[in-house]
Amino acid sequence: MEETVIEERLAAATAIPASQRSPEVAAFIECCQLQRELAEEQQQDRSLSHQEKTLAALKLTASHFLSP
């Protein structure tokens, strides 16, 4: 059920024109995008290079930092 709430919030946030979004809304959208990218990368069945692991760690850190 929590995923549905997040998906609803994301849909509402992305419906707002970019020029009219508050910094909090923009951060929420970016947080969701980073978490989605990270989840997709982790679902791939292959070992990650050091650079890919570092990028994944940065995405996770940024998503937590940006989370409103």
Contacts in CASP RR format, 6 or more apart in sequence:
PFRMAT RR
TARGET T0000
AUTHOR 0000-0000-0000
METHOD contacts of the structure
MODEL  1
MEETVIEERLAAATAIPASQRSPEVAAFIECCQLQRELAEEQQQDRSLSH
QEKTLAALKLTASHFLSP
6 32 0 8 1.000
9 28 0 8 1.000
10 28 0 8 1.000
10 29 0 8 1.000
10 32 0 8 1.000
13 21 0 8 1.000
13 25 0 8 1.000
13 28 0 8 1.000
13 29 0 8 1.000
14 29 0 8 1.000
16 25 0 8 1.000
18 26 0 8 1.000
21 29 0 8 1.000
24 68 0 8 1.000
27 66 0 8 1.000
27 67 0 8 1.000
27 68 0 8 1.000
28 66 0 8 1.000
28 67 0 8 1.000
28 68 0 8 1.000
30 62 0 8 1.000
30 63 0 8 1.000
30 66 0 8 1.000
31 62 0 8 1.000
31 63 0 8 1.000
31 66 0 8 1.000
31 67 0 8 1.000
31 68 0 8 1.000
34 59 0 8 1.000
34 60 0 8 1.000
34 62 0 8 1.000
34 63 0 8 1.000
34 66 0 8 1.000
35 59 0 8 1.000
35 60 0 8 1.000
35 63 0 8 1.000
37 59 0 8 1.000
38 56 0 8 1.000
38 59 0 8 1.000
38 60 0 8 1.000
38 63 0 8 1.000
41 48 0 8 1.000
41 52 0 8 1.000
41 56 0 8 1.000
42 56 0 8 1.000
48 56 0 8 1.000
END
